[in-house]
Amino acid sequence: MPRILQADVEEVKSRTNIADIVGERVALKSAGVGSMKGLCPFHDEKSPSFHVRPQVGFYHCFGCGASGDVYSFLREMDHVSFTEAVERLAGRIGYALHYEDGGAAPETSGRSRLYAANTAAAEYFRGQLLSPEAESARRFLGERGFDAGAAAHFGVGYAPRGWDNLLKALSAQGFSRDELTNAGLVSTGQRGVYDRFRGRVIWPIRDVTGQTIGFGARRLYDDDQGPKYLNTPETPLYKKTQVLYGLDLAKRDIARGDPRRVVVVEGYTDVMACHLAGVTTAIATCGTAFAAEHIKVLRRVMGDDSASGEVVFTFDGDEAGQKAALRAFSEDSRFNAQTFVAVAPDGLDPCDLRLQRGDAAVRGLMDAKVPMFEFAIDRKLAGYDLATVEGQVGALRAAAPIVAEIRDELLRPGYERVLARRLGMDPTDVRQQVQRAARGAAAADREPRRAASASPASGGPAAPDAEQIIRVRLADLPRTADVALERDALMGVLQYGHSIEPELLARALTEHFRHPGLDAVRESIAGVADRTRVGWAAAAADAVREPYRSLAGELLMMPFPAKDEERALVSATDLCRRLILRSIDHEKNELLGAVQRVPADSDGGRALRMRLRDLDQERQRFVES
């Protein structure tokens, strides 16, 4: 396959704002001059340690150490090749790539072809919704309050009856059967390859960036022996435990909300009804229960680093809905945001609620929400006869672990009182049982960790990770004046070196640093020929030898202590000047010692005094500049 010209690779990167790409998946907020931060997409964390610096086109996580440029971000997040990452960004900005040896753009393979196949299928299904055969699909949508405009907004389509309609249509566009199979669009049986979706209403399922990765399909005809709802199977693109329907449409309003609120509903039509009613932060899982992976995705989009956000779960009032709510409660502790449950009157789902009572009733559902803890407590109590002492005691034992899970030390006593009132028991007895439950949970949590820390072979402590042992981080640096100067100067050079006067910067980087890790970073920066080129600092950080590469990434991403860009440049320039003065003073002190040991009228003595004079002049020049 022809390689993309390096000049084009650099051009696409220079035209792409890395914050826009990262921001499609992670809620970013300001973290000082030229820096933004959010929850890391590469590991689970409670507070943001993932920083993005658009000016240098680089990201770095101070928690897990992940770092890189916009290409590495796409490669890690979407598991695409380097070429596919470049081609995707080039297509985004409308840039025509050129390939070595004058080759034309190759037909991309792998994931890019799967994206293309899903996009083509979505367009096909949308077109089929207008066909005479799709009358049943249009009637299905209309009966649920969705007109043509709503269908177009959500990309709803129709899969015609028959075994190979989609197969023929996409084969004519150049897609192979293997590609369509890998995309989950066709299946293989005894009769050969056939369309997976037939005679159904189709919803395109998109990832957080808006790319179609799969489909959900609802049965329409009585002679369809398949399940009521049928989704795309697991594919390289579609992972149902990580996909949330409607998140591509909801993410902007989620990030802008005050408070930031996510509404979790149960189905595609519920998402549509909520959005059309004005609850534009509604999302749903795709054929699976709400679980930990979904929470990780949501927390990054929400910027879930405080208790100010809200996650509202809506469930049917029947037994299945209550069980779903309790399953969600089991994952509640993974959120920093406050969690609530909203159950509509008469157990209606949002779609039926909108049909029967209008848009205002759907919006009002948010006002009727109750805290998740309160909901879970009431569900536990519902299984006991609270008119008897035995029932009260049994209910207390069942509900106490729920209250014990409340992390907020100010919130927990309030729920202890709520539980005591529900049971009609002495608050002191309830508090003691909750404390007992908390101690039991803590002991159970410690036991697996003790087991995990033992080596399977010897029963002793497991060997620590070698990479963690050798990695040098900013927190490991000695707290001395020399190290502080070197650290701050390198931070300023990596972030603002393109604007520092080249001669001054070159002089500042000539002398070895006192700390070996910082000197490794200095050496890499000094080796860069053109510091005006976009991305030079990221390349310099990436070129630092191990075990100091992560240190370079931290220096590049740390918020520089200045009020604005202008003051930051002044400060970075001054730090370079201080490095030069330190170097001059160090050499001068060594020469003064040597002068005492050499006869004043000797050639060596005269050379030393001339060098001292030159140093004084150089020092004066930098002091006055």
C-alpha positions as CSV (number, residue, x, y, z in Angstrom):
1,M,0.0,0.0,0.0
2,P,1.4,3.4,-0.9
3,R,2.5,5.6,2.0
4,I,1.1,9.0,2.7
5,L,3.6,11.8,2.0
6,Q,5.1,13.0,5.3
7,A,4.4,16.6,4.3
8,D,0.7,15.7,4.1
9,V,0.8,13.9,7.5
10,E,2.2,17.1,9.1
11,E,-0.2,19.4,7.2
12,V,-3.3,17.5,8.3
13,K,-2.0,17.5,11.9
14,S,-1.4,21.2,11.8
15,R,-4.9,21.9,10.5
16,T,-6.6,19.8,13.1
17,N,-7.3,21.0,16.6
18,I,-6.7,18.1,18.9
19,A,-9.1,19.6,21.5
20,D,-11.9,19.2,18.9
21,I,-11.1,15.5,18.4
22,V,-10.7,14.7,22.1
23,G,-13.7,16.9,23.0
24,E,-16.0,14.6,21.0
25,R,-15.3,11.9,23.6
26,V,-14.2,13.8,26.7
27,A,-15.7,16.9,28.3
28,L,-12.9,19.3,28.5
29,K,-12.6,22.5,30.6
30,S,-9.9,25.1,31.1
31,A,-6.9,24.1,33.1
32,G,-4.8,27.2,32.9
33,V,-3.1,29.1,30.1
34,G,-3.3,27.0,26.9
35,S,-4.3,23.8,28.7
36,M,-7.6,21.8,29.0
37,K,-8.4,18.8,31.2
38,G,-11.0,16.1,31.6
39,L,-11.5,12.5,32.7
40,C,-9.0,10.2,31.1
41,P,-10.5,7.9,28.4
42,F,-7.7,5.3,28.9
43,H,-8.3,4.5,32.5
44,D,-11.1,4.9,35.1
45,E,-10.7,7.8,37.5
46,K,-12.7,10.0,39.8
47,S,-11.0,13.3,39.2
48,P,-9.6,14.6,35.9
49,S,-5.9,14.1,35.3
50,F,-6.1,14.0,31.5
51,H,-4.7,17.2,30.0
52,V,-4.8,18.4,26.4
53,R,-2.7,21.3,25.1
54,P,-4.1,22.4,21.7
55,Q,-1.3,24.8,21.0
56,V,1.2,21.9,20.8
57,G,-1.2,19.2,19.6
58,F,-0.5,16.9,22.5
59,Y,-2.3,15.1,25.4
60,H,-1.0,13.6,28.6
61,C,-2.6,11.8,31.5
62,F,-0.9,12.4,34.8
63,G,-2.7,9.3,36.2
64,C,-1.8,6.5,33.8
65,G,0.9,8.2,31.8
66,A,-0.8,7.9,28.4
67,S,0.3,10.6,26.0
68,G,0.6,11.4,22.3
69,D,-0.7,13.5,19.4
70,V,-4.0,13.5,17.6
71,Y,-3.1,10.4,15.5
72,S,-2.1,8.4,18.5
73,F,-5.3,9.4,20.3
74,L,-7.4,8.1,17.4
75,R,-5.3,4.9,17.1
76,E,-5.8,4.2,20.8
77,M,-9.5,5.1,21.0
78,D,-10.7,3.6,17.7
79,H,-8.0,0.9,17.2
80,V,-7.3,2.1,13.7
81,S,-4.0,2.1,11.8
82,F,-1.8,5.2,11.5
83,T,-2.8,5.5,7.8
84,E,-6.5,5.2,8.7
85,A,-6.1,7.9,11.4
86,V,-4.5,10.3,8.9
87,E,-7.1,9.5,6.2
88,R,-10.0,10.0,8.6
89,L,-8.7,13.4,9.7
90,A,-8.0,14.4,6.2
91,G,-11.5,13.6,5.2
92,R,-12.8,15.6,8.1
93,I,-11.1,18.8,6.9
94,G,-11.5,18.1,3.2
95,Y,-7.8,17.7,2.5
96,A,-6.6,15.7,-0.5
97,L,-3.8,13.4,0.5
98,H,-0.9,12.5,-1.7
99,Y,1.0,9.2,-1.7
100,E,4.6,8.2,-2.3
101,D,5.6,7.4,-5.9
102,G,2.6,9.4,-7.1
103,G,0.2,6.7,-6.2
104,A,-3.5,7.4,-5.9
105,A,-5.3,7.1,-2.6
106,P,-5.6,3.4,-1.9
107,E,-8.9,1.7,-1.1
108,T,-8.7,1.6,2.6
109,S,-9.3,-1.7,4.4
110,G,-10.2,-2.8,7.9
111,R,-12.2,-0.5,10.1
112,S,-12.5,2.3,7.6
113,R,-14.3,-0.1,5.3
114,L,-16.6,-1.2,8.1
115,Y,-17.5,2.4,8.8
116,A,-18.1,3.0,5.1
117,A,-20.3,-0.1,4.9
118,N,-22.4,1.0,7.9
119,T,-22.8,4.5,6.5
120,A,-23.9,3.1,3.1
121,A,-26.4,0.8,4.9
122,A,-27.9,3.7,6.9
123,E,-28.4,5.7,3.7
124,Y,-30.0,2.7,2.0
125,F,-32.4,2.1,4.9
126,R,-33.4,5.7,5.1
127,G,-34.2,5.7,1.4
128,Q,-36.3,2.5,1.8
129,L,-38.5,4.2,4.4
130,L,-40.1,6.2,1.5
131,S,-40.9,3.1,-0.5
132,P,-44.5,1.7,-0.8
133,E,-43.5,-1.4,1.1
134,A,-42.5,0.7,4.1
135,E,-46.1,1.8,4.8
136,S,-46.2,-0.5,7.9
137,A,-43.0,1.1,9.2
138,R,-44.4,4.7,8.6
139,R,-47.6,3.6,10.4
140,F,-45.6,2.2,13.3
141,L,-43.8,5.5,13.7
142,G,-46.9,7.6,13.3
143,E,-48.8,5.7,15.9
144,R,-46.0,6.6,18.3
145,G,-46.0,10.3,17.5
146,F,-43.1,10.4,15.1
147,D,-43.5,12.2,11.8
148,A,-41.2,12.3,8.8
149,G,-39.1,15.1,10.3
150,A,-38.5,13.1,13.5
151,A,-37.6,10.0,11.4
152,A,-35.1,12.1,9.4
153,H,-33.6,13.7,12.6
154,F,-32.8,10.3,14.1
155,G,-32.0,8.6,10.7
156,V,-34.8,6.0,11.1
157,G,-35.1,3.7,8.1
158,Y,-36.7,0.5,6.9
159,A,-35.2,-2.8,6.0
160,P,-37.3,-4.4,3.2
161,R,-38.5,-7.9,3.3
162,G,-36.5,-10.4,1.2
163,W,-33.3,-12.1,1.7
164,D,-30.7,-10.1,-0.1
165,N,-31.9,-6.6,-0.9
166,L,-29.2,-4.9,1.2
167,L,-26.6,-7.4,0.1
168,K,-27.2,-6.5,-3.6
169,A,-27.3,-2.8,-3.0
170,L,-24.1,-2.6,-1.1
171,S,-22.3,-5.2,-3.4
172,A,-23.1,-2.9,-6.3
173,Q,-21.2,-0.1,-4.4
174,G,-18.1,-2.3,-4.2
175,F,-18.4,-3.8,-0.7
176,S,-17.3,-7.5,-0.5
177,R,-19.3,-10.1,1.3
178,D,-16.5,-10.4,3.9
179,E,-16.8,-6.7,4.7
180,L,-20.5,-6.8,5.0
181,T,-20.2,-9.9,7.3
182,N,-17.6,-8.2,9.5
183,A,-19.8,-5.1,9.7
184,G,-22.7,-7.3,11.0
185,L,-25.0,-6.4,8.1
186,V,-25.3,-9.9,6.6
187,S,-25.3,-13.4,8.1
188,T,-24.4,-16.8,6.7
189,G,-26.7,-19.8,6.8
190,Q,-27.3,-23.1,5.0
191,R,-28.7,-21.1,2.1
192,G,-25.7,-18.8,1.9
193,V,-25.3,-15.1,2.7
194,Y,-28.5,-13.2,3.5
195,D,-29.5,-9.8,5.0
196,R,-29.5,-9.7,8.8
197,F,-32.3,-7.1,9.0
198,R,-35.5,-7.9,7.0
199,G,-38.9,-6.3,7.3
200,R,-38.1,-4.1,10.2
201,V,-37.9,-0.5,11.4
202,I,-34.3,0.4,11.6
203,W,-32.5,2.8,13.9
204,P,-28.8,3.6,13.1
205,I,-26.6,3.4,16.2
206,R,-23.8,5.9,16.2
207,D,-20.7,6.3,18.3
208,V,-20.1,9.5,20.3
209,T,-18.5,11.1,17.2
210,G,-21.6,10.5,15.1
211,Q,-20.3,7.7,12.9
212,T,-22.7,4.8,12.3
213,I,-21.4,1.6,13.8
214,G,-24.5,-0.6,13.9
215,F,-28.3,-0.8,13.9
216,G,-31.2,-1.7,16.0
217,A,-34.3,-3.2,14.3
218,R,-37.9,-3.6,15.5
219,R,-40.1,-6.4,14.2
220,L,-43.2,-5.3,12.2
221,Y,-44.8,-8.4,10.8
222,D,-46.6,-11.3,12.6
223,D,-44.8,-13.9,10.4
224,D,-41.4,-12.7,11.6
225,Q,-40.2,-15.4,13.9
226,G,-37.2,-13.4,15.1
227,P,-36.9,-11.4,18.4
228,K,-38.9,-8.3,18.8
229,Y,-35.7,-6.2,18.8
230,L,-32.6,-7.3,16.9
231,N,-29.3,-5.5,17.1
232,T,-26.0,-5.6,15.2
233,P,-23.9,-8.5,16.7
234,E,-20.5,-7.7,18.2
235,T,-18.1,-6.4,15.5
236,P,-14.8,-4.6,15.5
237,L,-16.8,-1.4,15.7
238,Y,-19.9,-2.3,17.7
239,K,-19.4,-3.2,21.4
240,K,-22.8,-3.2,23.0
241,T,-21.4,-2.7,26.5
242,Q,-19.8,0.5,25.4
243,V,-22.5,1.9,23.1
244,L,-25.3,4.4,24.1
245,Y,-28.0,5.2,21.6
246,G,-28.5,8.9,21.2
247,L,-25.3,10.0,22.9
248,D,-24.0,11.6,19.6
249,L,-27.1,13.9,19.7
250,A,-27.2,14.4,23.5
251,K,-23.5,15.0,24.3
252,R,-23.5,18.7,23.5
253,D,-26.4,19.5,25.8
254,I,-25.0,17.2,28.5
255,A,-21.7,19.1,28.5
256,R,-23.5,22.5,28.5
257,G,-26.1,21.7,31.1
258,D,-26.1,23.4,34.5
259,P,-26.3,21.0,36.2
260,R,-24.9,18.5,33.7
261,R,-27.7,15.9,33.4
262,V,-28.0,12.6,31.7
263,V,-31.4,10.8,31.3
264,V,-31.1,7.1,30.9
265,V,-34.2,5.5,29.2
266,E,-34.9,2.0,28.0
267,G,-35.5,2.1,24.2
268,Y,-35.0,3.9,20.9
269,T,-38.5,5.3,20.8
270,D,-38.1,6.6,24.4
271,V,-35.0,8.5,23.4
272,M,-36.8,10.0,20.4
273,A,-39.8,11.0,22.6
274,C,-37.6,12.6,25.2
275,H,-35.6,14.6,22.7
276,L,-38.7,15.8,20.8
277,A,-40.3,16.8,24.1
278,G,-37.2,18.9,25.0
279,V,-35.3,16.4,27.2
280,T,-32.4,16.5,24.9
281,T,-29.9,14.6,27.1
282,A,-31.7,11.3,26.9
283,I,-29.8,8.2,25.9
284,A,-30.4,4.4,26.0
285,T,-28.4,1.2,26.1
286,C,-28.6,-1.1,23.0
287,G,-30.0,-4.5,23.9
288,T,-28.1,-4.9,27.2
289,A,-28.3,-3.8,30.8
290,F,-26.7,-0.5,31.9
291,A,-23.3,-1.5,33.2
292,A,-19.8,-0.3,34.2
293,E,-18.5,0.3,30.6
294,H,-21.5,2.6,29.9
295,I,-20.7,4.5,33.0
296,K,-17.1,5.1,31.9
297,V,-18.3,6.5,28.6
298,L,-20.9,8.8,30.3
299,R,-18.5,10.1,32.9
300,R,-16.1,11.3,30.3
301,V,-18.8,13.0,28.3
302,M,-20.3,14.6,31.5
303,G,-16.9,15.6,33.0
304,D,-18.1,13.7,36.1
305,D,-15.6,15.0,38.6
306,S,-18.0,16.4,41.2
307,A,-21.3,15.8,42.8
308,S,-23.0,18.6,40.9
309,G,-24.1,16.5,38.0
310,E,-27.2,14.4,37.7
311,V,-28.0,11.0,36.2
312,V,-31.7,10.2,36.0
313,F,-32.8,6.6,35.3
314,T,-36.3,6.2,33.9
315,F,-37.9,2.7,34.3
316,D,-41.2,1.1,33.8
317,G,-43.2,0.6,37.0
318,D,-43.5,-3.1,36.5
319,E,-41.3,-5.8,38.2
320,A,-38.9,-5.9,35.3
321,G,-38.4,-2.2,35.5
322,Q,-37.8,-2.3,39.2
323,K,-35.2,-5.0,38.7
324,A,-33.5,-2.9,36.1
325,A,-33.4,0.1,38.5
326,L,-31.8,-2.0,41.2
327,R,-29.2,-3.3,38.7
328,A,-28.4,0.3,37.9
329,F,-28.1,1.0,41.6
330,S,-25.4,-1.6,41.9
331,E,-23.3,0.6,39.7
332,D,-24.3,3.9,41.3
333,S,-21.1,4.3,43.3
334,R,-19.1,4.6,40.1
335,F,-20.6,8.0,39.5
336,N,-19.6,11.2,41.3
337,A,-22.8,12.7,40.1
338,Q,-26.0,12.4,42.1
339,T,-28.3,9.6,40.8
340,F,-32.1,9.6,40.6
341,V,-34.9,7.4,39.5
342,A,-38.0,8.7,37.7
343,V,-41.0,6.4,37.2
344,A,-43.9,7.9,35.2
345,P,-47.5,7.8,36.4
346,D,-49.2,4.5,35.7
347,G,-45.8,3.0,34.8
348,L,-45.8,4.6,31.3
349,D,-42.5,4.8,29.4
350,P,-41.5,8.2,28.0
351,C,-42.9,7.3,24.5
352,D,-46.3,6.4,25.8
353,L,-46.3,9.2,28.3
354,R,-45.7,11.7,25.4
355,L,-48.5,10.1,23.4
356,Q,-51.1,10.2,26.2
357,R,-50.2,13.4,28.1
358,G,-48.0,15.4,25.8
359,D,-44.5,16.9,25.8
360,A,-44.9,18.7,29.1
361,A,-45.6,15.5,30.9
362,V,-42.2,14.1,29.7
363,R,-40.4,17.2,30.9
364,G,-42.3,17.0,34.2
365,L,-41.0,13.5,34.7
366,M,-37.7,15.1,35.6
367,D,-39.4,17.0,38.4
368,A,-40.8,13.8,39.9
369,K,-37.4,12.1,40.2
370,V,-36.4,10.6,43.6
371,P,-32.9,9.9,44.8
372,M,-31.6,6.5,43.8
373,F,-30.9,5.6,47.4
374,E,-34.4,6.4,48.4
375,F,-35.8,4.3,45.6
376,A,-33.6,1.3,46.4
377,I,-34.5,1.5,50.1
378,D,-38.2,1.5,49.3
379,R,-37.8,-1.5,46.9
380,K,-36.1,-3.4,49.7
381,L,-38.8,-2.5,52.3
382,A,-41.6,-3.5,49.9
383,G,-40.8,-7.2,50.5
384,Y,-41.4,-7.1,54.3
385,D,-44.5,-6.8,56.5
386,L,-43.5,-3.7,58.5
387,A,-46.5,-4.1,60.8
388,T,-44.6,-6.9,62.6
389,V,-41.4,-6.7,64.6
390,E,-40.0,-9.6,62.6
391,G,-40.7,-7.7,59.4
392,Q,-39.1,-4.5,60.7
393,V,-36.0,-6.4,61.7
394,G,-35.7,-8.2,58.4
395,A,-36.3,-5.0,56.5
396,L,-33.6,-3.3,58.5
397,R,-31.1,-6.0,57.8
398,A,-31.9,-5.9,54.1
399,A,-31.8,-2.1,53.8
400,A,-28.9,-1.2,56.1
401,P,-26.2,-2.3,53.4
402,I,-27.8,0.2,51.0
403,V,-27.4,3.1,53.4
404,A,-23.9,1.8,54.3
405,E,-22.9,2.4,50.7
406,I,-23.5,6.1,50.8
407,R,-20.0,7.7,50.7
408,D,-21.1,11.2,51.6
409,E,-20.7,11.5,55.4
410,L,-23.2,14.3,55.6
411,L,-25.8,12.4,53.5
412,R,-25.6,9.1,55.2
413,P,-27.1,10.2,58.6
414,G,-30.0,11.7,56.8
415,Y,-30.8,8.4,55.1
416,E,-30.4,6.6,58.4
417,R,-33.2,8.8,59.7
418,V,-35.3,8.2,56.6
419,L,-34.9,4.4,57.1
420,A,-35.8,4.7,60.8
421,R,-39.0,6.6,59.9
422,R,-39.9,4.1,57.2
423,L,-39.5,1.2,59.7
424,G,-40.8,3.0,62.8
425,M,-37.7,2.0,64.7
426,D,-35.3,3.8,67.0
427,P,-32.7,5.8,65.0
428,T,-29.9,4.5,67.2
429,D,-30.7,0.9,66.4
430,V,-30.8,1.7,62.7
431,R,-27.4,3.6,62.9
432,Q,-25.8,0.7,64.7
433,Q,-27.0,-1.8,62.0
434,V,-25.8,0.5,59.2
435,Q,-22.3,0.8,60.8
436,R,-22.2,-3.0,61.2
437,A,-23.0,-3.4,57.5
438,A,-20.3,-0.8,56.5
439,R,-17.7,-2.7,58.5
440,G,-18.7,-6.0,56.9
441,A,-18.5,-4.5,53.4
442,A,-15.0,-3.0,54.2
443,A,-13.7,-6.3,55.4
444,A,-15.1,-8.1,52.3
445,D,-13.4,-5.5,50.1
446,R,-10.0,-5.9,51.8
447,E,-10.0,-9.7,51.5
448,P,-9.8,-9.9,47.7
449,R,-7.1,-7.3,47.6
450,R,-5.0,-9.3,50.1
451,A,-5.4,-12.4,48.0
452,A,-4.5,-10.5,44.8
453,S,-1.3,-9.1,46.4
454,A,0.1,-12.6,47.1
455,S,2.2,-14.3,44.4
456,P,0.4,-17.5,43.1
457,A,3.7,-19.4,43.1
458,S,5.1,-18.5,46.5
459,G,2.3,-17.0,48.5
460,G,4.3,-13.9,49.1
461,P,3.8,-10.4,47.7
462,A,3.5,-10.1,43.9
463,A,6.4,-8.5,42.1
464,P,5.7,-4.9,41.2
465,D,5.3,-3.8,37.6
466,A,8.7,-3.2,36.2
467,E,7.6,-0.3,34.1
468,Q,6.1,1.5,37.1
469,I,9.4,1.0,39.0
470,I,11.5,2.8,36.3
471,R,9.1,5.5,35.3
472,V,10.3,8.9,36.5
473,R,7.6,11.5,37.2
474,L,7.5,15.1,38.3
475,A,6.6,14.1,41.8
476,D,9.8,12.1,42.0
477,L,12.1,15.1,41.5
478,P,14.1,16.5,44.4
479,R,12.9,19.7,45.9
480,T,15.9,21.9,45.4
481,A,16.4,25.3,43.8
482,D,18.4,24.0,40.9
483,V,15.9,21.3,40.0
484,A,13.0,23.8,40.3
485,L,14.7,26.1,37.9
486,E,15.4,23.4,35.4
487,R,11.9,22.0,35.7
488,D,10.2,25.3,35.2
489,A,12.5,26.3,32.4
490,L,11.8,23.1,30.5
491,M,8.1,23.5,31.0
492,G,8.3,27.0,29.5
493,V,10.5,25.9,26.6
494,L,8.3,23.0,25.7
495,Q,5.2,25.1,25.7
496,Y,6.5,28.4,24.4
497,G,9.8,27.6,22.8
498,H,8.5,28.5,19.4
499,S,8.1,32.1,20.5
500,I,11.4,32.5,22.5
501,E,14.2,34.3,20.8
502,P,16.2,31.5,19.0
503,E,19.7,32.6,20.1
504,L,18.7,33.0,23.7
505,L,17.0,29.6,23.7
506,A,20.0,27.9,22.0
507,R,22.4,29.4,24.6
508,A,20.1,28.2,27.5
509,L,20.1,24.7,26.3
510,T,23.9,24.3,25.8
511,E,24.8,23.4,29.4
512,H,24.1,20.1,31.0
513,F,21.4,20.1,33.8
514,R,22.0,18.9,37.3
515,H,19.2,16.3,37.3
516,P,19.7,13.4,34.8
517,G,16.0,13.1,33.9
518,L,15.7,16.9,33.2
519,D,19.0,16.8,31.3
520,A,17.6,14.0,29.1
521,V,14.6,16.3,28.2
522,R,17.0,19.2,27.6
523,E,19.1,17.1,25.3
524,S,16.1,16.1,23.2
525,I,14.8,19.7,22.9
526,A,18.3,20.9,21.9
527,G,18.4,18.3,19.1
528,V,15.3,19.8,17.4
529,A,16.4,21.8,14.3
530,D,13.1,23.7,13.7
531,R,11.1,24.8,16.7
532,T,8.7,26.8,14.6
533,R,7.3,23.7,13.1
534,V,3.9,22.6,14.4
535,G,4.2,19.7,16.8
536,W,7.9,20.1,17.4
537,A,7.5,20.0,21.2
538,A,5.4,16.8,21.1
539,A,8.0,15.1,18.9
540,A,10.8,16.2,21.3
541,A,8.9,14.8,24.3
542,D,8.3,11.6,22.4
543,A,12.0,11.3,21.6
544,V,13.2,11.5,25.2
545,R,14.9,8.3,26.2
546,E,13.4,6.0,28.8
547,P,12.9,6.1,31.7
548,Y,12.3,9.9,31.3
549,R,9.8,10.0,28.5
550,S,6.8,10.3,30.8
551,L,8.5,13.1,32.6
552,A,8.8,15.0,29.3
553,G,5.1,14.5,28.7
554,E,4.2,15.9,32.1
555,L,6.4,19.0,31.5
556,L,4.7,19.6,28.2
557,M,1.2,19.3,29.7
558,M,1.6,20.9,33.1
559,P,-0.4,24.2,33.4
560,F,2.2,26.9,33.1
561,P,1.9,29.4,36.0
562,A,0.9,32.6,34.2
563,K,-2.3,34.6,33.8
564,D,-2.2,34.7,30.0
565,E,-0.1,33.8,26.9
566,E,1.8,37.1,27.0
567,R,2.9,36.7,30.6
568,A,3.7,33.1,30.0
569,L,6.2,34.0,27.2
570,V,7.8,36.6,29.4
571,S,8.2,34.1,32.2
572,A,9.6,31.4,30.0
573,T,12.1,33.8,28.5
574,D,13.2,34.9,31.9
575,L,13.7,31.3,33.0
576,C,15.9,30.7,30.0
577,R,17.9,33.8,30.9
578,R,18.3,32.5,34.5
579,L,19.7,29.2,33.1
580,I,22.3,31.2,31.2
581,L,23.2,33.3,34.2
582,R,23.5,30.2,36.3
583,S,25.9,28.7,33.7
584,I,27.9,31.8,33.5
585,D,28.2,32.1,37.3
586,H,29.2,28.5,37.6
587,E,32.0,28.9,35.0
588,K,33.1,32.2,36.6
589,N,33.4,30.6,40.0
590,E,35.6,27.8,38.6
591,L,37.8,30.3,36.8
592,L,38.3,32.4,40.0
593,G,39.5,29.3,41.8
594,A,41.9,28.5,38.9
595,V,43.3,32.1,38.9
596,Q,44.6,31.6,42.4
597,R,46.6,28.6,41.3
598,V,48.2,30.2,38.1
599,P,50.9,32.9,38.0
600,A,49.3,36.2,37.0
601,D,51.9,37.0,34.4
602,S,51.8,33.6,32.7
603,D,50.0,32.9,29.5
604,G,47.5,30.8,31.3
605,G,46.9,33.5,33.9
606,R,46.3,36.1,31.2
607,A,43.9,33.7,29.3
608,L,41.9,33.1,32.5
609,R,41.5,36.9,33.1
610,M,40.5,37.5,29.6
611,R,37.9,34.7,29.9
612,L,36.6,36.2,33.1
613,R,36.3,39.6,31.4
614,D,34.3,38.0,28.6
615,L,32.0,36.3,31.0
616,D,31.3,39.5,32.9
617,Q,30.4,41.2,29.6
618,E,28.2,38.3,28.6
619,R,26.5,38.3,32.0
620,Q,25.9,42.0,31.8
621,R,24.3,41.7,28.4
622,F,21.8,39.0,29.6
623,V,21.1,41.0,32.8
624,E,20.2,44.1,30.8
625,S,18.3,42.3,28.0
